[in-house]
Each structure stands twice: as C-alpha cells, then as structure tokens.
Amino acid sequence: MDTPPIEDLSFEDALKELERIVGRLETGDATLDESIALYERGDRLRARCAERLDAAQARIEAIRLDAEGRPAGVRPFATN
C-alpha cells in the first residue's frame, strides 16, 4: 500500500489514517517489524494532527462583548 507523505495529508485524512493504524495495532495481526513501522508512522501522524490543531487554535478569535452584551470586537483566543 502506497502511503502519501504525512505533510500532504489534511487533518481529517491524517486522523483517519491514524485511526486505521491504531485498529491494526490493536488486532495484533501485524508482524513485529510491521508493528514498529505502523507505530512510527502513527506517532508522526499524531504529531502532525497536534500541529494542525495548535495552528488552528492560534487563529481562532474570541468575540469581545461590551457592557450591554453586544459584540465589540475580537481578541485572540486564550488557552488558559
């Protein structure tokens, strides 16, 4: 099976592939070498998904409300 480079995958495609890898590892049907390769690719997919989520979160803006509860602008999303 020819797998595309992780950098070319959308978040959704990377997540789907990661789910397939986890499922395959959970069955225990893969050889040791296959399991190691699957784990390594899965770890890179996990890191890519985390990067994409962090980038998306940094772009989210929260709506700021005035004293009357009306929208008064936006401010960067705070993670804390």
N, C-alpha and C positions, 0 to 999 in steps of 0.2 A: 504494500500500500504506500503510495507516494504522498507524503505529508507536506503541506505548504510551510514556508518559513513562518515562524511564530510572529515576526514583525509585520507580516502581511495580513494577519487574521484580525477580523473585527472582534470587539469584546465578546459579542454573542457567540461567534464561531469558536473563539478560544475557550470559552466556558463550556460549550457543548463538547468539544474535544476533551477537555479536562474531565468532564463527567464520564465520557466513554472510557477514558484511561482508568479512572477510579473503579468503574464497574468491572473492567477487565482484570485489574489487580485483585479485586475482591473475590473473583471466581477462583483464583489460584491455578488457572489453567496454563498460564504463561510459564515458560522456562525461566530459570534464574537470570540468564542474560537478557531475555525479553523483558522480564520484570524490572531489571535495572534500567534498561533503556526507556521503558514506559515511565518509570518513576522520575528519571531525569527530565524527560520531556514534560511530564506533568508539573514538575517543580518550576520549569521555565514558563509554562502556561500560567501557573498560579501567579508568578511574579509579574507577568505581562498584564494579567487581569487587575492585579493590585495597582500597577502603574496607571492603567487606564482609569480606574475608579478615583485614584488620587487626583489625576488631571481633571476629571470631570467635576469633582468636588471643589477644586480650586476655582473653577469657572462659574459655579453656582453663586448667585447673588440673592441675598435675603431682602425682602421688601421692608422698608422702614416706614413706620406709621407715625403720623403726627398726634398731637394731644387728643384730637377728636376721632382718632382711629382711621383716618384717611391716608392712603398711600402718599408718602412724602419723599420718595426716592428709594435708592437701593444702597446696600452696603455689602462688602464681601462676606461670604458665608463663613461663619466661625465654627470650628470643630470642637471647641470647648464649651 
